């Protein structure tokens, strides 16, 4: 019998999946580097974001509380 468990798609769960299975598709961003990028970006500021990380950076910035987020994906 096949069983599966569905989990909510939180930023942590999505990052863990891509980091374990498709490391290069998220730009090889580890949690410590993501935290460092978010530390240098002040919250509640306007943000222009160009990314190729399948929404990991965009989700992080939105959770952090940026206003006026403009995202450009390639």
Backbone as JSON Lines, residues from 0, in Angstrom:
{"i":0,"aa":"X","n":[0.85,-1.17,0.0],"ca":[0.0,0.0,0.0],"c":[0.89,1.23,0.0]}
{"i":1,"aa":"X","n":[0.53,2.2,-0.81],"ca":[1.3,3.44,-0.92],"c":[0.69,4.5,-0.04]}
{"i":2,"aa":"X","n":[1.52,5.14,0.77],"ca":[1.07,6.23,1.65],"c":[1.9,7.46,1.37]}
{"i":3,"aa":"X","n":[1.29,8.6,1.52],"ca":[2.02,9.86,1.4],"c":[1.5,10.85,2.43]}
{"i":4,"aa":"X","n":[2.3,11.82,2.67],"ca":[1.96,12.85,3.65],"c":[2.12,14.21,2.98]}
{"i":5,"aa":"X","n":[1.06,14.98,2.91],"ca":[1.11,16.31,2.31],"c":[1.48,17.34,3.38]}
{"i":6,"aa":"X","n":[2.43,18.19,3.05],"ca":[2.84,19.25,3.96],"c":[2.52,20.6,3.35]}
{"i":7,"aa":"X","n":[2.3,21.62,4.15],"ca":[2.07,22.95,3.59],"c":[3.33,23.46,2.88]}
{"i":8,"aa":"X","n":[3.13,24.23,1.86],"ca":[4.26,24.75,1.07],"c":[4.81,26.02,1.72]}
{"i":9,"aa":"X","n":[5.48,25.86,2.83],"ca":[6.13,26.99,3.48],"c":[7.45,27.27,2.79]}
{"i":10,"aa":"X","n":[8.01,28.42,3.03],"ca":[9.3,28.77,2.43],"c":[10.37,27.79,2.86]}
{"i":11,"aa":"X","n":[10.34,27.39,4.11],"ca":[11.32,26.43,4.62],"c":[11.2,25.08,3.91]}
{"i":12,"aa":"X","n":[9.98,24.58,3.73],"ca":[9.77,23.29,3.07],"c":[10.19,23.34,1.6]}
{"i":13,"aa":"X","n":[9.85,24.42,0.92],"ca":[10.21,24.55,-0.49],"c":[11.72,24.64,-0.65]}
{"i":14,"aa":"X","n":[12.37,25.44,0.19],"ca":[13.83,25.57,0.11],"c":[14.51,24.23,0.41]}
{"i":15,"aa":"X","n":[14.05,23.54,1.43],"ca":[14.65,22.24,1.77],"c":[14.51,21.25,0.63]}
{"i":16,"aa":"X","n":[13.34,21.22,-0.04],"ca":[13.15,20.3,-1.16],"c":[14.13,20.63,-2.29]}
{"i":17,"aa":"X","n":[14.18,21.88,-2.71],"ca":[15.06,22.25,-3.82],"c":[16.53,22.13,-3.44]}
{"i":18,"aa":"X","n":[16.86,22.44,-2.19],"ca":[18.26,22.35,-1.76],"c":[18.74,20.9,-1.77]}
{"i":19,"aa":"X","n":[17.87,19.96,-1.43],"ca":[18.25,18.54,-1.41],"c":[18.2,17.9,-2.79]}
{"i":20,"aa":"X","n":[17.21,18.29,-3.62],"ca":[16.98,17.59,-4.88],"c":[17.48,18.32,-6.12]}
{"i":21,"aa":"X","n":[17.33,19.62,-6.18],"ca":[17.71,20.4,-7.35],"c":[18.55,21.59,-6.91]}
{"i":22,"aa":"X","n":[19.72,21.31,-6.39],"ca":[20.59,22.29,-5.76],"c":[20.91,23.48,-6.67]}
{"i":23,"aa":"X","n":[21.21,23.2,-7.93],"ca":[21.6,24.27,-8.84],"c":[20.42,25.11,-9.34]}
{"i":24,"aa":"X","n":[19.22,24.59,-9.28],"ca":[18.07,25.33,-9.81],"c":[17.69,26.53,-8.95]}
{"i":25,"aa":"X","n":[18.14,26.56,-7.7],"ca":[17.87,27.72,-6.84],"c":[19.12,28.57,-6.65]}
{"i":26,"aa":"X","n":[20.07,28.42,-7.53],"ca":[21.28,29.22,-7.46],"c":[22.23,28.81,-6.36]}
{"i":27,"aa":"X","n":[22.09,27.6,-5.86],"ca":[22.95,27.07,-4.79],"c":[22.92,27.94,-3.53]}
{"i":28,"aa":"X","n":[21.78,28.52,-3.23],"ca":[21.65,29.4,-2.05],"c":[21.37,28.56,-0.81]}
{"i":29,"aa":"X","n":[22.28,28.65,0.16],"ca":[22.07,27.99,1.46],"c":[21.3,28.95,2.35]}
{"i":30,"aa":"X","n":[20.79,28.43,3.48],"ca":[20.03,29.26,4.41],"c":[20.88,30.39,4.99]}
{"i":31,"aa":"X","n":[22.16,30.13,5.26],"ca":[22.99,31.17,5.86],"c":[23.23,32.31,4.87]}
{"i":32,"aa":"X","n":[23.38,32.01,3.59],"ca":[23.56,33.07,2.59],"c":[22.27,33.85,2.37]}
{"i":33,"aa":"X","n":[21.14,33.14,2.4],"ca":[19.85,33.81,2.28],"c":[19.64,34.76,3.45]}
{"i":34,"aa":"X","n":[19.99,34.32,4.64],"ca":[19.87,35.18,5.82],"c":[20.78,36.39,5.74]}
{"i":35,"aa":"X","n":[21.98,36.21,5.21],"ca":[22.91,37.33,5.06],"c":[22.37,38.36,4.07]}
{"i":36,"aa":"X","n":[21.79,37.88,2.97],"ca":[21.2,38.81,2.0],"c":[20.04,39.59,2.62]}
{"i":37,"aa":"X","n":[19.21,38.9,3.39],"ca":[18.07,39.57,4.02],"c":[18.5,40.5,5.14]}
{"i":38,"aa":"X","n":[19.61,40.2,5.79],"ca":[20.12,41.06,6.84],"c":[20.56,42.41,6.27]}
{"i":39,"aa":"X","n":[21.16,42.38,5.08],"ca":[21.63,43.61,4.47],"c":[20.52,44.41,3.81]}
{"i":40,"aa":"X","n":[19.38,43.79,3.54],"ca":[18.24,44.49,2.98],"c":[17.32,44.92,4.12]}
{"i":41,"aa":"X","n":[17.13,46.2,4.26],"ca":[16.28,46.71,5.35],"c":[14.82,46.38,5.08]}
{"i":42,"aa":"X","n":[14.08,45.99,6.12],"ca":[12.65,45.72,5.91],"c":[11.88,47.0,5.67]}
{"i":43,"aa":"X","n":[10.72,46.89,5.08],"ca":[9.81,47.99,4.81],"c":[10.42,49.03,3.88]}
{"i":44,"aa":"X","n":[11.22,48.59,2.95],"ca":[11.78,49.44,1.91],"c":[11.29,48.95,0.57]}
{"i":45,"aa":"X","n":[11.39,49.81,-0.45],"ca":[11.06,49.38,-1.8],"c":[12.18,48.5,-2.31]}
{"i":46,"aa":"X","n":[11.82,47.43,-3.0],"ca":[12.79,46.43,-3.42],"c":[12.61,46.13,-4.9]}
{"i":47,"aa":"X","n":[13.71,46.12,-5.65],"ca":[13.72,45.61,-7.01],"c":[14.52,44.32,-6.98]}
{"i":48,"aa":"X","n":[13.92,43.24,-7.42],"ca":[14.53,41.93,-7.27],"c":[14.58,41.23,-8.62]}
{"i":49,"aa":"X","n":[15.78,40.87,-9.05],"ca":[15.96,40.04,-10.25],"c":[16.51,38.71,-9.76]}
{"i":50,"aa":"X","n":[15.81,37.64,-10.05],"ca":[16.2,36.37,-9.46],"c":[16.01,35.22,-10.44]}
{"i":51,"aa":"X","n":[16.71,34.15,-10.17],"ca":[16.56,32.89,-10.88],"c":[16.54,31.76,-9.86]}
{"i":52,"aa":"X","n":[15.82,31.96,-8.79],"ca":[15.83,30.98,-7.7],"c":[14.46,30.38,-7.43]}
{"i":53,"aa":"X","n":[13.61,30.37,-8.44],"ca":[12.27,29.76,-8.35],"c":[11.43,30.38,-7.23]}
{"i":54,"aa":"X","n":[11.61,31.64,-6.95],"ca":[10.78,32.33,-5.98],"c":[11.27,32.3,-4.55]}
{"i":55,"aa":"X","n":[12.41,31.69,-4.3],"ca":[12.92,31.61,-2.92],"c":[13.24,33.0,-2.4]}
{"i":56,"aa":"X","n":[13.96,33.79,-3.18],"ca":[14.3,35.15,-2.73],"c":[13.06,36.04,-2.65]}
{"i":57,"aa":"X","n":[12.19,35.95,-3.63],"ca":[10.98,36.77,-3.63],"c":[10.12,36.45,-2.41]}
{"i":58,"aa":"X","n":[9.93,35.17,-2.12],"ca":[9.15,34.78,-0.95],"c":[9.78,35.26,0.34]}
{"i":59,"aa":"X","n":[11.1,35.2,0.42],"ca":[11.8,35.66,1.62],"c":[11.61,37.16,1.84]}
{"i":60,"aa":"X","n":[11.74,37.91,0.76],"ca":[11.59,39.37,0.87],"c":[10.16,39.73,1.23]}
{"i":61,"aa":"X","n":[9.18,39.04,0.66],"ca":[7.78,39.33,0.98],"c":[7.44,38.97,2.42]}
{"i":62,"aa":"X","n":[7.97,37.84,2.9],"ca":[7.74,37.46,4.3],"c":[8.38,38.47,5.23]}
{"i":63,"aa":"X","n":[9.52,38.99,4.84],"ca":[10.23,39.96,5.68],"c":[9.46,41.27,5.8]}
{"i":64,"aa":"X","n":[8.64,41.62,4.81],"ca":[7.79,42.8,4.93],"c":[8.18,43.96,4.04]}
{"i":65,"aa":"X","n":[8.73,43.7,2.88],"ca":[9.09,44.78,1.97],"c":[7.83,45.32,1.28]}
{"i":66,"aa":"X","n":[7.86,46.6,0.98],"ca":[6.76,47.21,0.23],"c":[7.23,47.46,-1.19]}
{"i":67,"aa":"X","n":[6.3,47.52,-2.12],"ca":[6.64,47.89,-3.48],"c":[7.6,46.93,-4.14]}
{"i":68,"aa":"X","n":[7.42,45.64,-3.94],"ca":[8.34,44.65,-4.51],"c":[8.06,44.49,-5.98]}
{"i":69,"aa":"X","n":[9.1,44.65,-6.78],"ca":[9.04,44.41,-8.21],"c":[9.98,43.25,-8.5]}
{"i":70,"aa":"X","n":[9.45,42.21,-9.12],"ca":[10.27,41.02,-9.38],"c":[10.45,40.85,-10.88]}
{"i":71,"aa":"X","n":[11.66,40.54,-11.28],"ca":[11.98,40.26,-12.68],"c":[12.61,38.87,-12.7]}
{"i":72,"aa":"X","n":[11.98,37.93,-13.41],"ca":[12.51,36.58,-13.51],"c":[12.95,36.33,-14.93]}
{"i":73,"aa":"X","n":[14.03,35.58,-15.08],"ca":[14.5,35.22,-16.42],"c":[14.08,33.83,-16.78]}
